[in-house]
Amino acid sequence: MITTLIYIVIPLLLLSLGGGLFFLLIDKGETGRKRTVYLLGLRVFFAALLIILVTIGLYTGELGNSVLP
């Protein structure tokens, strides 16, 4: 379950990063446009969500190292 959520969050994080770059290049410094700021804020949210999901997955044991010593 956690791995599925991680696989969903990673592309969303990359899409918001790409969208922020796209709007940064399109807006060309117009002060009235806040699209870049909103998408980069969304990227911070997805990054925090990814850290939380990985932490929960490691804590519950769903994610972990399966290599034997």
C-alpha positions as CSV (number, residue, x, y, z in Angstrom):
1,M,0.0,0.0,0.0
2,I,2.8,2.4,1.0
3,T,4.8,1.5,-2.1
4,T,1.8,2.3,-4.4
5,L,1.4,5.7,-2.8
6,I,5.1,6.4,-3.2
7,Y,4.9,5.4,-6.9
8,I,2.0,7.9,-7.2
9,V,3.7,10.8,-5.4
10,I,7.1,10.6,-7.2
11,P,5.6,11.4,-10.7
12,L,3.4,14.1,-9.2
13,L,6.5,15.6,-7.6
14,L,8.3,15.6,-10.9
15,L,5.3,17.0,-12.8
16,S,5.0,19.9,-10.4
17,L,8.7,20.6,-10.7
18,G,8.5,20.5,-14.5
19,G,5.4,22.7,-14.4
20,G,7.2,25.2,-12.2
21,L,10.0,25.4,-14.7
22,F,7.6,25.7,-17.6
23,F,5.7,28.6,-16.0
24,L,9.0,30.2,-14.9
25,L,10.1,30.3,-18.6
26,I,6.7,31.4,-20.0
27,D,6.0,34.2,-17.5
28,K,9.4,35.7,-17.9
29,G,9.4,37.6,-14.6
30,E,5.9,39.1,-14.7
31,T,5.1,40.1,-11.2
32,G,1.4,39.5,-11.4
33,R,1.7,35.8,-12.1
34,K,2.0,33.4,-9.2
35,R,1.8,30.1,-11.0
36,T,5.5,29.3,-10.5
37,V,5.2,30.0,-6.8
38,Y,2.1,27.8,-6.4
39,L,3.6,24.9,-8.3
40,L,6.9,25.0,-6.4
41,G,4.9,25.1,-3.2
42,L,3.0,22.1,-4.4
43,R,6.4,20.4,-5.0
44,V,7.4,21.1,-1.4
45,F,4.2,19.5,-0.2
46,F,4.8,16.4,-2.4
47,A,8.4,16.2,-1.1
48,A,7.2,16.4,2.5
49,L,4.5,13.8,1.8
50,L,7.1,11.5,0.2
51,I,9.4,11.8,3.3
52,I,6.4,11.0,5.6
53,L,5.4,8.0,3.5
54,V,8.9,6.6,3.5
55,T,9.2,7.1,7.2
56,I,5.9,5.3,7.8
57,G,6.9,2.5,5.5
58,L,10.2,2.0,7.3
59,Y,8.5,2.2,10.7
60,T,5.8,-0.3,9.9
61,G,8.3,-2.6,8.1
62,E,6.6,-2.5,4.7
63,L,9.7,-0.9,3.3
64,G,13.1,-2.2,4.2
65,N,16.2,-4.0,3.2
66,S,15.6,-7.5,2.0
67,V,19.3,-8.3,1.5
68,L,20.6,-11.0,3.9
69,P,24.0,-10.5,5.5
